[in-house]
Amino acid sequence: MKNIPNLITITRMLGTVVLLVIKPFSGQFFIIYLLCGISDVLDGIIARKMNVVSKKGQILDSIADAFMVVVLLSIFAPSFQLPLWSICWIIMIAAIRLASLGLGFIRYRQLAFLHTYGNKAAGIVLFCFPFLYIWLGLYAATILVCFIASISAVEELIINIISKKLWRDIKSIFSLCYSTDSFGIKR
């Protein structure tokens, strides 16, 4: 029973692989796409409800999220014919994320994926990109997603630079102000 959340996460990863072989934006694509999104929410809720939250589960969830982002970018970029400026922006965001992961690994000797509100917001808008595209158009949807992803990437990098210990469930950079571990102020 305690492995149910991790099995849901692994199922999301398998569903993400299926997205690569299905015609983009077909009915089947959106069904699997939505199931992947629902499973991303459910695994955490179930883990908390069953009181089986674990570091392994958090890392697996973050890896599944990163994997889905890479797959979605590989599907969206050619499908939407993103302009060069947006591709450069996406590369910059990826570079900041990789720098943050690298720094976190050097400092904490483990992958430093953080579950901040900013990262959650970036994940939600990225997941909603196809719908935002229909509603707002390509340029506005791209700017919105890249803007929020940039803020969350920079926030995560700054947290990994100034925090003295790995705090995966940190809510935002402002949480450090209340952390004994970062600035000597009690929470």
C-alpha positions in Angstrom: 0.0 0.0 0.0 2.8 2.4 0.8 4.1 2.2 -2.8 0.8 3.3 -4.4 1.9 6.9 -4.9 5.2 5.8 -6.5 3.3 3.4 -8.8 1.1 6.3 -9.9 4.2 8.4 -10.6 5.8 5.6 -12.6 2.5 5.2 -14.5 2.7 8.9 -15.3 6.2 8.4 -16.7 4.9 5.5 -18.9 2.0 7.7 -20.0 4.5 10.4 -20.9 6.4 7.9 -23.1 3.1 7.0 -24.9 2.6 10.7 -25.7 5.7 10.4 -27.9 4.1 7.8 -30.2 0.5 9.1 -30.4 -0.5 11.8 -32.9 -0.1 15.1 -31.1 -3.3 16.8 -30.1 -5.5 13.9 -31.2 -8.3 12.8 -28.9 -6.1 9.9 -27.6 -3.3 12.4 -27.0 -5.4 14.6 -24.8 -6.9 11.7 -22.9 -3.4 10.4 -21.9 -2.2 14.0 -21.4 -5.0 14.7 -19.0 -4.5 11.4 -17.2 -0.8 12.3 -16.8 -1.8 15.6 -15.3 -4.3 14.1 -12.9 -1.8 11.5 -11.8 0.7 14.2 -11.1 -1.8 15.7 -8.6 -3.0 12.4 -7.2 0.4 10.9 -6.3 1.1 13.7 -3.8 -2.4 13.8 -2.4 -2.4 10.0 -1.8 1.1 10.0 -0.3 0.0 12.7 2.2 -3.3 11.1 3.0 -1.7 7.7 3.5 1.2 9.3 5.5 3.8 7.7 3.2 5.6 10.8 1.9 9.2 9.9 1.3 12.4 11.5 -0.1 12.4 8.7 -2.7 8.8 9.6 -3.7 9.6 13.3 -3.9 12.7 12.6 -6.1 10.7 10.2 -8.3 7.9 12.8 -8.7 10.4 15.5 -9.6 12.1 13.2 -12.2 8.7 12.4 -13.7 7.9 16.1 -13.9 11.3 16.9 -15.6 10.8 14.0 -18.0 7.3 15.2 -18.9 8.7 18.7 -19.5 11.3 17.4 -21.9 8.8 15.3 -23.7 6.3 18.1 -24.0 8.9 20.5 -25.3 9.9 17.9 -27.9 6.2 17.7 -28.9 5.2 21.4 -28.6 8.3 23.0 -30.1 7.9 21.5 -33.6 4.0 21.4 -33.4 3.7 25.1 -32.6 6.6 26.3 -34.6 7.9 28.4 -31.8 9.8 31.6 -32.8 13.5 31.7 -32.2 13.3 34.1 -29.3 11.1 31.7 -27.4 13.4 28.8 -28.1 16.3 30.9 -26.8 14.2 31.7 -23.7 13.4 28.1 -23.1 17.1 27.2 -23.4 18.0 29.9 -20.9 15.4 28.5 -18.4 16.8 25.0 -18.9 20.3 26.3 -18.3 19.2 27.9 -15.1 17.4 24.7 -14.0 20.5 22.6 -14.8 22.8 25.1 -12.9 20.5 24.8 -9.9 20.5 21.0 -10.0 24.2 21.0 -10.4 24.8 23.4 -7.6 22.3 21.5 -5.4 24.1 18.2 -6.2 27.5 19.8 -5.3 26.2 21.3 -2.1 23.9 18.6 -0.8 25.2 15.5 -2.6 21.7 14.7 -4.0 19.3 16.0 -6.6 17.9 19.3 -5.3 14.5 19.5 -6.9 12.4 21.9 -4.8 8.6 21.9 -4.5 8.1 25.7 -4.3 4.9 27.4 -5.2 6.7 28.9 -8.2 7.7 25.5 -9.5 4.1 24.3 -9.0 2.8 27.4 -10.9 5.3 26.8 -13.7 4.2 23.2 -14.0 0.6 24.1 -14.1 1.0 26.8 -16.8 3.2 24.4 -18.9 0.6 21.7 -18.6 -2.0 24.2 -19.7 0.0 25.4 -22.6 -2.1 23.7 -25.3 -5.2 25.3 -23.8 -3.6 28.7 -23.3 -2.5 28.5 -27.0 -6.1 28.1 -28.1 -7.3 30.9 -25.7 -4.5 33.4 -25.9 -2.6 32.6 -29.1 1.0 31.4 -29.5 2.9 34.5 -28.5 0.9 35.3 -25.4 0.8 31.7 -24.2 4.6 31.3 -24.8 5.4 34.6 -22.9 3.2 33.6 -20.0 4.7 30.1 -19.6 8.3 31.3 -20.1 7.8 34.2 -17.7 6.5 32.1 -14.9 9.1 29.3 -15.6 11.9 31.9 -15.5 10.8 33.3 -12.1 10.5 29.8 -10.6 13.9 28.7 -12.1 15.7 31.8 -10.8 14.0 31.4 -7.4 15.1 27.7 -7.1 18.7 28.7 -8.1 18.8 31.4 -5.5 17.4 29.1 -2.8 20.0 26.5 -3.7 22.7 29.2 -3.5 21.8 30.6 -0.1 20.2 27.8 1.8 22.5 25.9 4.1 20.6 22.6 3.8 18.3 20.9 1.3 14.7 21.8 2.0 12.7 20.1 -0.7 9.3 21.3 0.5 10.2 24.9 0.8 7.3 27.0 -0.3 9.2 30.1 -1.6 12.4 32.0 -1.2 10.6 34.0 1.5 10.4 30.9 3.6 14.2 31.2 4.1 13.6 34.3 6.2 12.1 32.1 8.9 14.6 29.3 8.7 17.2 28.8 11.4 19.3 26.9 8.9 19.7 29.8 6.5 19.8 33.1 8.4 19.9 32.1 12.0 16.4 33.2 12.6 14.0 30.6 14.2 11.0 29.4 12.2 
